[in-house]
């Protein structure tokens, strides 16, 4: 029997308080890893509540801390605390992302900048910052999107950022190969998370008609692919983007 055992490993999942991040953090913990998640310490407390809910039953094997992925200093403090408490970092999942959909004609500079800053520039900064903490032989998995490959109406900012994540993944895989750190991306189709459910009903129906499996993805299905990439089973996989979309785009 082949199983995935991450006992003794330490994983970091950005944006782990909801959606795909929460599902991924939970899957990695089920495989035995200690898991740390960050959250944006916003005024309404939603980020903190989601992160604390993710780890609430994990005891000493879970950690949640306020740290903004847009801030290199915040993330340095985050990784330093993980290293101080658990002694190592083995896995980084760059998952944190936002949406600010608008047609190109109506999109503001702020809407463009906010999405590119969070969904692409932060992946660069977090990946760069973790290098001083990440074990040789570690894993980095970046969350891309089908939108970054085929482009969705009204998502010039989001599609551009996710396409950039795919390109960045390829570059990092080459630069970190000498340390035996693998770097891959996962590009989900539409998944029934809070973000997926925010898509208008008519648009979702049009999308569903294009998917050969005739259904949207579930968060755990994406998390399971990420788990594979974090395991020894994927030790010779790097620089790749795995498309998990029910056959929508291949």
C-alpha angles and dihedrals in degrees: 000000000000117000136167114242119181095172109149093022125115119215131191120203117188114212089017096153098084147012119357092355093057092045091049094048090050093048093050091049090050087056090056104262124135106239133207123191129187129212138195107249095225126172096254093053094228093128093052093045093051094048093047090048090053094057102027096112098038099080113189091358094068132062131183123187137170108251129145113223088213090064119075090195092053092050092046089055089047094053092042091055092049091050091048094050101036104019098232150037117219106162135037122189111191099204108137112117143149138204128225101166120191136137115266092250092056101033114115126218088247092055091049094045096046094054097042091046094051101033101040115008091048091054087057094047097044092046091048092048095049093057092084089055106032118103119239106260090035130142134240119188119184123201110233126165143224084246089068090058107039101018123231126231110263094016105097090133097043096042092048092049094048092047086053090052090056091051093045090052091057093050095046091049089060096042095049098041092096088064091046090242111148120214121195139156133222117211110196124194117221109324125190097247126125088275094049093048090054091069110106114260095243092052091047091053091052090050093048091056089061096053114092092208088054096224141080122250127264121230093241091056091059092042091054092057090050089050089055091052090051093052135083087252087075097045092124095044115097138141091025134129113213111207111213104180112121092260095303092130126007 
